[in-house]
Amino acid sequence: MLKDKRGVELGWEFIFTLIFIIAIIIILTLWVSNQASGIAMKKQVLAKETCLLISTAEPGTRIIIEHDTRVSIEKEGNGVVVKEGEFDRGYFYDCYLKDNVDFSRKDAFTIINIR
């Protein structure tokens, strides 16, 4: 074990510091890989395009968006959230949606009805 100047063992402090540093490295690696692969950018573009489609659509319009089965497009408050996977926080884009917009999902399709 490691000892400080007074001869006290530093085993637990060393292990805790090592685990903390490894966790930080893993988190940074995952973040960099998401940024480099473009996953974050794809979610942003999909959310913004969906908002643009909804805001320009006339009442009575049905919009069908085909996407990967892991991706979900949802209405949250007055905006659109695009998530990839169950544990993803997703990307939120506030586009001032009204109550006349309904989102539903069927397999790899998101269906948006504008009343």
C-alpha positions as CSV (number, residue, x, y, z in Angstrom):
1,M,0.0,0.0,0.0
2,L,1.0,3.6,-0.4
3,K,1.9,5.7,2.6
4,D,2.0,9.4,3.2
5,K,4.7,11.3,5.0
6,R,3.3,10.3,8.4
7,G,3.2,6.6,7.5
8,V,-0.6,6.4,7.1
9,E,-1.8,4.1,4.3
10,L,-3.5,5.7,1.3
11,G,-5.0,2.6,-0.3
12,W,-8.7,3.8,-0.2
13,E,-7.9,7.3,-1.4
14,F,-5.8,5.9,-4.2
15,I,-8.5,3.5,-5.3
16,F,-11.2,6.1,-5.2
17,T,-9.1,8.6,-7.2
18,L,-8.3,5.9,-9.8
19,I,-12.0,4.9,-10.2
20,F,-12.9,8.6,-10.5
21,I,-10.3,9.3,-13.2
22,I,-11.4,6.1,-15.2
23,A,-15.0,7.2,-15.0
24,I,-14.2,10.7,-16.4
25,I,-12.2,9.1,-19.2
26,I,-15.0,6.8,-20.1
27,I,-17.6,9.6,-20.1
28,L,-15.4,11.8,-22.3
29,T,-14.7,9.0,-24.7
30,L,-18.4,8.3,-25.1
31,W,-19.2,12.0,-25.6
32,V,-16.4,12.4,-28.2
33,S,-17.6,9.3,-30.1
34,N,-21.2,10.6,-30.3
35,Q,-20.0,13.9,-31.6
36,A,-17.6,12.4,-34.1
37,S,-20.1,9.9,-35.5
38,G,-22.7,12.6,-36.0
39,I,-25.4,11.1,-33.9
40,A,-26.0,14.3,-32.0
41,M,-26.2,16.3,-35.2
42,K,-28.7,13.8,-36.8
43,K,-31.0,14.2,-33.8
44,Q,-30.8,18.0,-34.1
45,V,-31.5,18.1,-37.8
46,L,-34.4,15.6,-37.5
47,A,-36.0,17.7,-34.7
48,K,-35.7,21.0,-36.6
49,E,-37.0,19.5,-39.9
50,T,-40.0,18.0,-38.1
51,C,-40.8,21.3,-36.5
52,L,-40.5,23.1,-39.9
53,L,-42.8,20.5,-41.4
54,I,-45.4,20.9,-38.7
55,S,-45.3,24.7,-38.7
56,T,-45.8,24.9,-42.4
57,A,-48.5,22.3,-42.7
58,E,-52.2,23.2,-43.1
59,P,-55.0,21.7,-40.9
60,G,-56.0,18.2,-41.9
61,T,-52.5,17.2,-42.9
62,R,-50.9,13.9,-42.0
63,I,-47.1,13.7,-42.0
64,I,-45.4,10.3,-42.0
65,I,-41.7,10.2,-41.1
66,E,-39.7,7.1,-41.6
67,H,-36.7,6.6,-39.3
68,D,-34.6,4.0,-37.5
69,T,-36.5,1.8,-35.1
70,R,-34.4,3.0,-32.2
71,V,-35.3,6.7,-32.8
72,S,-38.4,8.2,-31.3
73,I,-40.0,11.5,-32.2
74,E,-42.3,12.9,-29.5
75,K,-44.1,16.0,-28.6
76,E,-43.0,17.5,-25.2
77,G,-44.7,20.7,-24.1
78,N,-44.6,23.1,-27.1
79,G,-41.6,21.4,-28.8
80,V,-40.3,18.3,-30.4
81,V,-38.0,15.8,-28.8
82,V,-35.9,13.3,-30.8
83,K,-34.5,10.4,-28.7
84,E,-32.3,7.5,-29.7
85,G,-32.9,4.6,-27.3
86,E,-34.6,4.3,-24.0
87,F,-32.0,6.0,-21.8
88,D,-31.2,8.9,-24.1
89,R,-32.2,12.4,-22.9
90,G,-32.7,13.4,-26.5
91,Y,-32.6,16.7,-28.3
92,F,-35.4,19.2,-27.5
93,Y,-36.3,21.8,-30.1
94,D,-38.9,24.4,-29.0
95,C,-41.1,25.2,-31.9
96,Y,-44.3,26.5,-30.2
97,L,-46.6,23.6,-31.2
98,K,-50.3,24.1,-30.5
99,D,-52.8,21.5,-29.1
100,N,-53.9,20.6,-32.6
101,V,-50.9,18.3,-33.2
102,D,-51.0,14.6,-32.4
103,F,-48.0,12.3,-32.5
104,S,-48.2,8.5,-32.8
105,R,-45.7,5.8,-33.6
106,K,-46.0,2.6,-35.6
107,D,-42.8,0.5,-36.0
108,A,-40.2,2.7,-37.8
109,F,-42.7,5.4,-38.6
110,T,-43.9,8.5,-36.7
111,I,-47.3,9.7,-37.8
112,I,-48.1,13.4,-37.1
113,N,-51.7,14.5,-37.5
114,I,-52.6,18.2,-37.7
115,R,-56.2,18.9,-36.9
